[in-house]
């Protein structure tokens, strides 16, 4: 049986978080296209994309 190391568990949870954030960003994008709240939703989407980029950058430094 194979057990994940601490580093591998951290990487796995980071990738799960990135997946969730990208799904939320896609939902916001579809809502943005359907509704008239373009400025508000595009601001939220931008913040999510910045959070995803920041997490990826942190992950690169950890490796």
SVG drawing of the C-alpha trace seen along z (x, -y; Angstrom):
<svg xmlns="http://www.w3.org/2000/svg" viewBox="-30 -48 41 50">
<polyline fill="none" stroke="black" stroke-width="0.4" points="0.0,0.0 1.3,-3.5 0.8,-6.5 1.1,-10.1 3.8,-12.2 3.0,-15.4 4.2,-17.4 2.0,-15.2 -1.0,-15.8 -0.4,-19.5 -0.1,-19.5 -3.3,-17.5 -5.3,-19.8 -3.9,-22.9 -5.0,-21.3 -8.4,-20.6 -8.7,-24.2 -7.6,-25.4 -10.2,-23.2 -13.0,-24.6 -11.9,-28.2 -11.8,-27.6 -15.3,-26.1 -16.6,-29.1 -14.9,-31.4 -16.7,-29.6 -20.1,-29.9 -19.5,-33.6 -18.5,-33.9 -21.7,-32.2 -23.8,-34.4 -22.0,-37.5 -23.0,-36.6 -26.7,-36.0 -27.3,-39.0 -26.9,-42.7 -24.5,-42.7 -21.4,-42.8 -19.3,-45.2 -20.0,-43.5 -19.5,-40.0 -16.4,-40.7 -14.8,-42.2 -15.5,-39.0 -14.2,-36.9 -11.0,-39.0 -10.4,-38.5 -10.9,-34.7 -8.5,-34.6 -5.9,-36.6 -6.3,-34.2 -5.8,-31.2 -2.7,-32.8 -1.3,-33.6 -1.8,-30.0 0.0,-28.6 2.9,-31.0 3.2,-29.9 3.1,-26.3 6.0,-26.8 8.2,-28.2 7.4,-25.2 8.6,-22.6"/>
</svg>
